[in-house]
């Protein structure tokens, strides 16, 4: 019986060592495959990484361009809106001032133009009057006293 146990043990040790050897070989192959995959990933990883960088840069350029276009478009819309708002405000202020009787810029400009025209006319008239007055002043007028018929002396009564 001991002999049977020893034989069994030897057979099991033989089986265990073969199983163990197979497991070790499989583990070694798995380890080597992992190292190979790691080396391949490292080699290809740099290429993939560089490709991803180029792709990211291209996407960033496209995104930046689209963003700038949208910003420009929104700025134009905002400017147009501000211009409309400014015009509405100016119109309302002008109506309010008009209802209060405050003259507009155009009214003041027309008035200034009319004052300039009248000033020119007055100066023209003054020059004409000054020319007419100078010749009369240049010649001293000799006045002769008109001799009136002498009245008859009153008789003493």
C-alpha positions as CSV (number, residue, x, y, z in Angstrom):
1,X,0.0,0.0,0.0
2,X,2.9,2.4,0.7
3,X,4.3,1.4,-2.5
4,X,1.1,2.3,-4.2
5,X,1.1,5.7,-2.5
6,X,4.7,6.4,-3.5
7,X,4.0,5.5,-7.1
8,X,0.9,7.6,-7.1
9,X,2.9,10.4,-5.6
10,X,5.6,10.1,-8.2
11,X,3.0,10.0,-11.0
12,X,1.3,13.0,-9.5
13,X,4.6,14.8,-9.1
14,X,5.4,14.0,-12.8
15,X,2.0,15.3,-13.8
16,X,2.4,18.4,-11.5
17,X,5.8,19.2,-12.9
18,X,4.5,18.8,-16.5
19,X,1.4,21.0,-15.6
20,X,3.7,23.4,-13.9
21,X,6.0,23.5,-16.8
22,X,3.1,24.1,-19.2
23,X,1.8,26.9,-17.0
24,X,5.2,28.4,-16.8
25,X,5.7,28.3,-20.5
26,X,2.2,29.8,-21.1
27,X,2.9,32.5,-18.5
28,X,6.2,33.2,-20.2
29,X,4.5,33.5,-23.6
30,X,1.8,35.8,-22.2
31,X,4.5,37.9,-20.6
32,X,6.5,38.1,-23.8
33,X,3.3,38.9,-25.8
34,X,2.6,41.7,-23.3
35,X,6.1,43.1,-23.7
36,X,5.7,42.9,-27.4
37,X,2.4,44.7,-27.3
38,X,3.9,47.3,-25.0
39,X,6.8,47.9,-27.4
40,X,4.5,48.0,-30.4
41,X,2.1,50.4,-28.6
42,X,5.1,52.6,-27.7
43,X,6.3,52.6,-31.3
44,X,2.9,53.1,-32.8
45,X,1.8,55.2,-29.9
46,X,4.2,58.0,-30.9
47,X,2.8,57.9,-34.5
48,X,-0.8,57.8,-33.3
49,X,0.0,60.6,-30.7
50,X,1.5,62.8,-33.5
51,X,-1.5,62.1,-35.7
52,X,-3.9,63.0,-32.9
53,X,-2.0,66.3,-32.3
54,X,-2.3,67.2,-36.0
55,X,-5.9,66.3,-36.0
56,X,-6.5,68.4,-32.9
57,X,-4.7,71.4,-34.4
58,X,-6.9,71.1,-37.5
59,X,-10.0,71.0,-35.4
60,X,-8.8,73.9,-33.3
61,X,-8.2,76.0,-36.4
62,X,-11.7,75.2,-37.8
63,X,-13.3,75.9,-34.4
64,X,-11.4,79.2,-34.0
65,X,-12.5,80.3,-37.5
66,X,-16.1,79.4,-36.9
67,X,-16.0,81.2,-33.5
68,X,-14.4,84.4,-35.1
69,X,-17.1,84.4,-37.8
70,X,-19.8,84.1,-35.2
71,X,-18.3,86.8,-33.1
72,X,-18.0,89.1,-36.2
73,X,-21.6,88.3,-37.1
74,X,-22.9,89.0,-33.6
75,X,-20.8,92.3,-33.4
76,X,-22.4,93.4,-36.6
77,X,-25.9,92.6,-35.3
78,X,-25.2,94.3,-32.0
79,X,-23.9,97.4,-33.9
80,X,-27.0,97.5,-36.0
81,X,-29.2,97.2,-32.9
82,X,-27.3,100.0,-31.2
83,X,-27.6,102.2,-34.3
84,X,-31.4,101.6,-34.3
85,X,-31.7,102.2,-30.6
86,X,-29.7,105.4,-30.9
87,X,-31.9,106.6,-33.8
88,X,-35.1,105.9,-31.9
89,X,-33.7,107.8,-28.9
90,X,-32.7,110.8,-31.0
91,X,-36.1,110.9,-32.6
92,X,-37.9,110.8,-29.3
93,X,-35.7,113.5,-27.8
94,X,-36.2,115.6,-30.9
95,X,-40.0,115.2,-30.6
96,X,-39.9,116.2,-26.9
97,X,-37.8,119.2,-27.6
98,X,-40.0,120.2,-30.5
99,X,-43.1,120.0,-28.3
100,X,-41.4,122.2,-25.8
101,X,-40.6,124.8,-28.5
102,X,-36.9,124.3,-28.4
103,X,-35.4,125.2,-31.8
104,X,-33.5,122.4,-33.6
105,X,-30.0,122.6,-35.0
106,X,-31.3,123.2,-38.5
107,X,-33.5,126.1,-37.1
108,X,-30.5,127.7,-35.5
109,X,-28.5,127.3,-38.7
110,X,-31.2,128.9,-40.8
111,X,-31.5,131.7,-38.4
112,X,-27.7,132.3,-38.4
113,X,-27.7,132.3,-42.2
114,X,-30.6,134.8,-42.3
115,X,-28.8,137.1,-39.7
116,X,-25.6,136.9,-41.9
117,X,-27.7,138.0,-44.9
118,X,-29.3,140.8,-43.1
119,X,-26.0,142.0,-41.7
120,X,-24.6,142.1,-45.2
121,X,-27.6,144.2,-46.4
122,X,-27.2,146.6,-43.5
123,X,-23.5,147.1,-44.2
124,X,-24.3,147.6,-47.9
125,X,-26.9,150.3,-47.0
126,X,-24.5,151.9,-44.5
127,X,-21.8,152.1,-47.2
128,X,-24.3,153.7,-49.6
129,X,-25.4,156.3,-47.0
130,X,-21.8,157.1,-46.1
131,X,-20.9,157.7,-49.8
132,X,-24.0,160.0,-50.2
133,X,-23.1,162.0,-47.1
134,X,-19.4,162.6,-47.9
135,X,-19.9,164.8,-51.0
136,X,-22.4,167.0,-49.2
137,X,-19.9,167.3,-46.3
138,X,-17.1,168.1,-48.6
139,X,-18.7,171.2,-50.1
140,X,-19.5,173.6,-47.5
141,X,-22.9,174.9,-48.2
142,X,-23.1,178.6,-48.7
143,X,-26.3,179.7,-47.6
144,X,-27.6,183.0,-48.7
145,X,-30.0,184.6,-46.6
146,X,-33.1,185.3,-48.6
147,X,-33.9,188.8,-48.4
148,X,-37.4,189.3,-47.4
149,X,-39.2,192.3,-48.5
150,X,-38.9,194.7,-45.8
151,X,-42.0,195.6,-44.2
152,X,-43.1,199.1,-44.2
153,X,-42.3,200.9,-41.1
154,X,-45.2,201.1,-38.8
155,X,-46.6,204.4,-38.5
156,X,-46.7,205.8,-35.2
157,X,-50.2,206.5,-34.5
